[in-house]
């Protein structure tokens, strides 16, 4: 098997994993912001 093919496949797999991780982190960040806003709104209503 050609090394350039193996390297290309490896790089594509790493790119897919990096994009998936990036999307996951972005989703967690957005949910954390939403949760923080909801908690703030709750305290505001409480006071």
HTML snippet that shows the backbone in 3Dmol.js (N, CA, C, O; Angstrom):
<script src="https://3Dmol.org/build/3Dmol-min.js"></script>
<div id="view" style="width:600px;height:400px;position:relative"></div>
<script>
const pdb = `
ATOM      1  N   UNK A   1       0.841  -1.172   0.000  1.00  0.00           N
ATOM      2  CA  UNK A   1       0.000   0.000   0.000  1.00  0.00           C
ATOM      3  C   UNK A   1       0.889   1.240   0.000  1.00  0.00           C
ATOM      4  O   UNK A   1       1.958   1.251   0.610  1.00  0.00           O
ATOM      5  N   UNK A   2       0.450   2.244  -0.666  1.00  0.00           N
ATOM      6  CA  UNK A   2       1.215   3.476  -0.797  1.00  0.00           C
ATOM      7  C   UNK A   2       1.137   4.295   0.503  1.00  0.00           C
ATOM      8  O   UNK A   2       0.061   4.443   1.083  1.00  0.00           O
ATOM      9  N   UNK A   3       2.266   4.815   0.946  1.00  0.00           N
ATOM     10  CA  UNK A   3       2.294   5.590   2.186  1.00  0.00           C
ATOM     11  C   UNK A   3       1.504   6.886   2.074  1.00  0.00           C
ATOM     12  O   UNK A   3       0.889   7.316   3.049  1.00  0.00           O
ATOM     13  N   UNK A   4       1.510   7.506   0.920  1.00  0.00           N
ATOM     14  CA  UNK A   4       0.758   8.757   0.767  1.00  0.00           C
ATOM     15  C   UNK A   4      -0.744   8.497   0.914  1.00  0.00           C
ATOM     16  O   UNK A   4      -1.462   9.342   1.449  1.00  0.00           O
ATOM     17  N   UNK A   5      -1.227   7.350   0.452  1.00  0.00           N
ATOM     18  CA  UNK A   5      -2.633   7.003   0.610  1.00  0.00           C
ATOM     19  C   UNK A   5      -2.959   6.828   2.096  1.00  0.00           C
ATOM     20  O   UNK A   5      -3.969   7.335   2.584  1.00  0.00           O
ATOM     21  N   UNK A   6      -2.093   6.108   2.802  1.00  0.00           N
ATOM     22  CA  UNK A   6      -2.300   5.885   4.229  1.00  0.00           C
ATOM     23  C   UNK A   6      -2.286   7.223   4.975  1.00  0.00           C
ATOM     24  O   UNK A   6      -3.134   7.460   5.835  1.00  0.00           O
ATOM     25  N   UNK A   7      -1.348   8.078   4.657  1.00  0.00           N
ATOM     26  CA  UNK A   7      -1.246   9.376   5.307  1.00  0.00           C
ATOM     27  C   UNK A   7      -2.470  10.238   5.015  1.00  0.00           C
ATOM     28  O   UNK A   7      -2.984  10.912   5.909  1.00  0.00           O
ATOM     29  N   UNK A   8      -2.934  10.221   3.781  1.00  0.00           N
ATOM     30  CA  UNK A   8      -4.125  10.975   3.405  1.00  0.00           C
ATOM     31  C   UNK A   8      -5.346  10.483   4.175  1.00  0.00           C
ATOM     32  O   UNK A   8      -6.124  11.290   4.683  1.00  0.00           O
ATOM     33  N   UNK A   9      -5.517   9.182   4.265  1.00  0.00           N
ATOM     34  CA  UNK A   9      -6.646   8.610   5.000  1.00  0.00           C
ATOM     35  C   UNK A   9      -6.571   8.978   6.478  1.00  0.00           C
ATOM     36  O   UNK A   9      -7.576   9.313   7.106  1.00  0.00           O
ATOM     37  N   UNK A  10      -5.367   8.906   7.012  1.00  0.00           N
ATOM     38  CA  UNK A  10      -5.166   9.236   8.426  1.00  0.00           C
ATOM     39  C   UNK A  10      -5.508  10.710   8.692  1.00  0.00           C
ATOM     40  O   UNK A  10      -6.168  11.028   9.681  1.00  0.00           O
ATOM     41  N   UNK A  11      -5.063  11.588   7.820  1.00  0.00           N
ATOM     42  CA  UNK A  11      -5.338  13.014   7.985  1.00  0.00           C
ATOM     43  C   UNK A  11      -6.823  13.321   7.842  1.00  0.00           C
ATOM     44  O   UNK A  11      -7.349  14.175   8.555  1.00  0.00           O
ATOM     45  N   UNK A  12      -7.493  12.644   6.941  1.00  0.00           N
ATOM     46  CA  UNK A  12      -8.935  12.845   6.772  1.00  0.00           C
ATOM     47  C   UNK A  12      -9.691  12.374   8.014  1.00  0.00           C
ATOM     48  O   UNK A  12     -10.643  13.019   8.453  1.00  0.00           O
ATOM     49  N   UNK A  13      -9.263  11.258   8.567  1.00  0.00           N
ATOM     50  CA  UNK A  13      -9.914  10.752   9.778  1.00  0.00           C
ATOM     51  C   UNK A  13      -9.698  11.719  10.946  1.00  0.00           C
ATOM     52  O   UNK A  13     -10.625  11.981  11.712  1.00  0.00           O
ATOM     53  N   UNK A  14      -8.487  12.244  11.083  1.00  0.00           N
ATOM     54  CA  UNK A  14      -8.222  13.194  12.156  1.00  0.00           C
ATOM     55  C   UNK A  14      -9.013  14.479  11.963  1.00  0.00           C
ATOM     56  O   UNK A  14      -9.477  15.075  12.936  1.00  0.00           O
ATOM     57  N   UNK A  15      -9.169  14.909  10.722  1.00  0.00           N
ATOM     58  CA  UNK A  15      -9.947  16.118  10.440  1.00  0.00           C
ATOM     59  C   UNK A  15     -11.400  15.913  10.835  1.00  0.00           C
ATOM     60  O   UNK A  15     -12.010  16.799  11.433  1.00  0.00           O
ATOM     61  N   UNK A  16     -11.967  14.744  10.504  1.00  0.00           N
ATOM     62  CA  UNK A  16     -13.353  14.457  10.880  1.00  0.00           C
ATOM     63  C   UNK A  16     -13.519  14.443  12.400  1.00  0.00           C
ATOM     64  O   UNK A  16     -14.501  14.962  12.931  1.00  0.00           O
ATOM     65  N   UNK A  17     -12.556  13.848  13.088  1.00  0.00           N
ATOM     66  CA  UNK A  17     -12.634  13.820  14.553  1.00  0.00           C
ATOM     67  C   UNK A  17     -12.525  15.224  15.132  1.00  0.00           C
ATOM     68  O   UNK A  17     -13.233  15.556  16.083  1.00  0.00           O
ATOM     69  N   UNK A  18     -11.651  16.049  14.573  1.00  0.00           N
ATOM     70  CA  UNK A  18     -11.490  17.415  15.065  1.00  0.00           C
ATOM     71  C   UNK A  18     -12.756  18.233  14.837  1.00  0.00           C
ATOM     72  O   UNK A  18     -13.157  19.008  15.704  1.00  0.00           O
ATOM     73  N   UNK A  19     -13.385  18.067  13.685  1.00  0.00           N
ATOM     74  CA  UNK A  19     -14.627  18.788  13.412  1.00  0.00           C
ATOM     75  C   UNK A  19     -15.743  18.338  14.348  1.00  0.00           C
ATOM     76  O   UNK A  19     -16.534  19.158  14.814  1.00  0.00           O
ATOM     77  N   UNK A  20     -15.805  17.050  14.620  1.00  0.00           N
ATOM     78  CA  UNK A  20     -16.820  16.536  15.548  1.00  0.00           C
ATOM     79  C   UNK A  20     -16.590  17.072  16.953  1.00  0.00           C
ATOM     80  O   UNK A  20     -17.538  17.451  17.640  1.00  0.00           O
ATOM     81  N   UNK A  21     -15.349  17.102  17.373  1.00  0.00           N
ATOM     82  CA  UNK A  21     -15.030  17.636  18.691  1.00  0.00           C
ATOM     83  C   UNK A  21     -15.380  19.115  18.763  1.00  0.00           C
ATOM     84  O   UNK A  21     -15.919  19.581  19.767  1.00  0.00           O
ATOM     85  N   UNK A  22     -15.078  19.844  17.714  1.00  0.00           N
ATOM     86  CA  UNK A  22     -15.386  21.274  17.672  1.00  0.00           C
ATOM     87  C   UNK A  22     -16.887  21.517  17.784  1.00  0.00           C
ATOM     88  O   UNK A  22     -17.321  22.395  18.530  1.00  0.00           O
ATOM     89  N   UNK A  23     -17.673  20.749  17.054  1.00  0.00           N
ATOM     90  CA  UNK A  23     -19.133  20.883  17.129  1.00  0.00           C
ATOM     91  C   UNK A  23     -19.641  20.524  18.524  1.00  0.00           C
ATOM     92  O   UNK A  23     -20.545  21.178  19.045  1.00  0.00           O
ATOM     93  N   UNK A  24     -19.068  19.500  19.118  1.00  0.00           N
ATOM     94  CA  UNK A  24     -19.486  19.094  20.459  1.00  0.00           C
ATOM     95  C   UNK A  24     -19.187  20.155  21.497  1.00  0.00           C
ATOM     96  O   UNK A  24     -20.027  20.451  22.347  1.00  0.00           O
ATOM     97  N   UNK A  25     -18.005  20.726  21.434  1.00  0.00           N
ATOM     98  CA  UNK A  25     -17.627  21.770  22.381  1.00  0.00           C
ATOM     99  C   UNK A  25     -18.507  23.003  22.182  1.00  0.00           C
ATOM    100  O   UNK A  25     -18.929  23.629  23.154  1.00  0.00           O
ATOM    101  N   UNK A  26     -18.779  23.346  20.940  1.00  0.00           N
ATOM    102  CA  UNK A  26     -19.645  24.488  20.651  1.00  0.00           C
ATOM    103  C   UNK A  26     -21.045  24.264  21.219  1.00  0.00           C
ATOM    104  O   UNK A  26     -21.647  25.184  21.772  1.00  0.00           O
ATOM    105  N   UNK A  27     -21.560  23.047  21.083  1.00  0.00           N
ATOM    106  CA  UNK A  27     -22.875  22.734  21.618  1.00  0.00           C
ATOM    107  C   UNK A  27     -22.923  22.832  23.130  1.00  0.00           C
ATOM    108  O   UNK A  27     -23.882  23.356  23.695  1.00  0.00           O
ATOM    109  N   UNK A  28     -21.891  22.329  23.784  1.00  0.00           N
ATOM    110  CA  UNK A  28     -21.832  22.404  25.246  1.00  0.00           C
ATOM    111  C   UNK A  28     -21.762  23.862  25.689  1.00  0.00           C
ATOM    112  O   UNK A  28     -22.414  24.251  26.658  1.00  0.00           O
ATOM    113  N   UNK A  29     -20.975  24.667  24.982  1.00  0.00           N
ATOM    114  CA  UNK A  29     -20.853  26.086  25.316  1.00  0.00           C
ATOM    115  C   UNK A  29     -22.201  26.794  25.191  1.00  0.00           C
ATOM    116  O   UNK A  29     -22.584  27.565  26.070  1.00  0.00           O
ATOM    117  N   UNK A  30     -22.916  26.532  24.100  1.00  0.00           N
ATOM    118  CA  UNK A  30     -24.225  27.169  23.908  1.00  0.00           C
ATOM    119  C   UNK A  30     -25.206  26.757  25.002  1.00  0.00           C
ATOM    120  O   UNK A  30     -25.957  27.593  25.505  1.00  0.00           O
ATOM    121  N   UNK A  31     -25.206  25.483  25.371  1.00  0.00           N
ATOM    122  CA  UNK A  31     -26.116  25.025  26.427  1.00  0.00           C
ATOM    123  C   UNK A  31     -25.732  25.626  27.771  1.00  0.00           C
ATOM    124  O   UNK A  31     -26.608  25.928  28.582  1.00  0.00           O
ATOM    125  N   UNK A  32     -24.450  25.804  28.019  1.00  0.00           N
ATOM    126  CA  UNK A  32     -24.015  26.423  29.275  1.00  0.00           C
ATOM    127  C   UNK A  32     -24.490  27.867  29.346  1.00  0.00           C
ATOM    128  O   UNK A  32     -24.912  28.332  30.405  1.00  0.00           O
ATOM    129  N   UNK A  33     -24.421  28.572  28.232  1.00  0.00           N
ATOM    130  CA  UNK A  33     -24.913  29.957  28.196  1.00  0.00           C
ATOM    131  C   UNK A  33     -26.418  29.981  28.439  1.00  0.00           C
ATOM    132  O   UNK A  33     -26.907  30.798  29.220  1.00  0.00           O
ATOM    133  N   UNK A  34     -27.156  29.092  27.778  1.00  0.00           N
ATOM    134  CA  UNK A  34     -28.606  29.025  27.966  1.00  0.00           C
ATOM    135  C   UNK A  34     -28.961  28.728  29.423  1.00  0.00           C
ATOM    136  O   UNK A  34     -29.865  29.349  29.983  1.00  0.00           O
ATOM    137  N   UNK A  35     -28.255  27.788  30.030  1.00  0.00           N
ATOM    138  CA  UNK A  35     -28.517  27.422  31.419  1.00  0.00           C
ATOM    139  C   UNK A  35     -28.215  28.586  32.352  1.00  0.00           C
ATOM    140  O   UNK A  35     -28.977  28.857  33.279  1.00  0.00           O
ATOM    141  N   UNK A  36     -27.103  29.274  32.106  1.00  0.00           N
ATOM    142  CA  UNK A  36     -26.752  30.429  32.931  1.00  0.00           C
ATOM    143  C   UNK A  36     -27.807  31.514  32.825  1.00  0.00           C
ATOM    144  O   UNK A  36     -28.179  32.118  33.831  1.00  0.00           O
ATOM    145  N   UNK A  37     -28.290  31.767  31.624  1.00  0.00           N
ATOM    146  CA  UNK A  37     -29.344  32.770  31.441  1.00  0.00           C
ATOM    147  C   UNK A  37     -30.630  32.353  32.147  1.00  0.00           C
ATOM    148  O   UNK A  37     -31.312  33.188  32.742  1.00  0.00           O
ATOM    149  N   UNK A  38     -30.961  31.075  32.083  1.00  0.00           N
ATOM    150  CA  UNK A  38     -32.179  30.593  32.743  1.00  0.00           C
ATOM    151  C   UNK A  38     -32.057  30.729  34.259  1.00  0.00           C
ATOM    152  O   UNK A  38     -33.022  31.106  34.923  1.00  0.00           O
ATOM    153  N   UNK A  39     -30.899  30.430  34.806  1.00  0.00           N
ATOM    154  CA  UNK A  39     -30.685  30.571  36.252  1.00  0.00           C
ATOM    155  C   UNK A  39     -30.779  32.039  36.645  1.00  0.00           C
ATOM    156  O   UNK A  39     -31.399  32.378  37.653  1.00  0.00           O
ATOM    157  N   UNK A  40     -30.162  32.911  35.849  1.00  0.00           N
ATOM    158  CA  UNK A  40     -30.220  34.347  36.129  1.00  0.00           C
ATOM    159  C   UNK A  40     -31.670  34.847  36.102  1.00  0.00           C
ATOM    160  O   UNK A  40     -32.086  35.607  36.977  1.00  0.00           O
ATOM    161  N   UNK A  41     -32.430  34.416  35.099  1.00  0.00           N
ATOM    162  CA  UNK A  41     -33.843  34.801  35.000  1.00  0.00           C
ATOM    163  C   UNK A  41     -34.624  34.311  36.218  1.00  0.00           C
ATOM    164  O   UNK A  41     -35.493  35.017  36.729  1.00  0.00           O
ATOM    165  N   UNK A  42     -34.315  33.111  36.676  1.00  0.00           N
ATOM    166  CA  UNK A  42     -35.000  32.565  37.852  1.00  0.00           C
ATOM    167  C   UNK A  42     -34.696  33.361  39.098  1.00  0.00           C
ATOM    168  O   UNK A  42     -35.603  33.648  39.880  1.00  0.00           O
ATOM    169  N   UNK A  43     -33.446  33.726  39.303  1.00  0.00           N
ATOM    170  CA  UNK A  43     -33.102  34.551  40.457  1.00  0.00           C
ATOM    171  C   UNK A  43     -33.739  35.935  40.369  1.00  0.00           C
ATOM    172  O   UNK A  43     -34.142  36.514  41.378  1.00  0.00           O
ATOM    173  N   UNK A  44     -33.822  36.449  39.157  1.00  0.00           N
ATOM    174  CA  UNK A  44     -34.434  37.750  38.967  1.00  0.00           C
ATOM    175  C   UNK A  44     -35.918  37.703  39.341  1.00  0.00           C
ATOM    176  O   UNK A  44     -36.415  38.619  39.995  1.00  0.00           O
ATOM    177  N   UNK A  45     -36.615  36.669  38.942  1.00  0.00           N
ATOM    178  CA  UNK A  45     -38.030  36.517  39.289  1.00  0.00           C
ATOM    179  C   UNK A  45     -38.205  36.284  40.789  1.00  0.00           C
ATOM    180  O   UNK A  45     -39.176  36.740  41.393  1.00  0.00           O
ATOM    181  N   UNK A  46     -37.267  35.580  41.365  1.00  0.00           N
ATOM    182  CA  UNK A  46     -37.340  35.261  42.788  1.00  0.00           C
ATOM    183  C   UNK A  46     -37.187  36.520  43.645  1.00  0.00           C
ATOM    184  O   UNK A  46     -37.820  36.641  44.694  1.00  0.00           O
ATOM    185  N   UNK A  47     -36.364  37.439  43.204  1.00  0.00           N
ATOM    186  CA  UNK A  47     -36.113  38.642  44.019  1.00  0.00           C
ATOM    187  C   UNK A  47     -37.035  39.761  43.720  1.00  0.00           C
ATOM    188  O   UNK A  47     -36.934  40.825  44.330  1.00  0.00           O
TER     189      UNK A  47
END
`;
const viewer = $3Dmol.createViewer("view");
viewer.addModel(pdb, "pdb");
viewer.setStyle({}, {cartoon: {color: "spectrum"}});
viewer.zoomTo();
viewer.render();
</script>
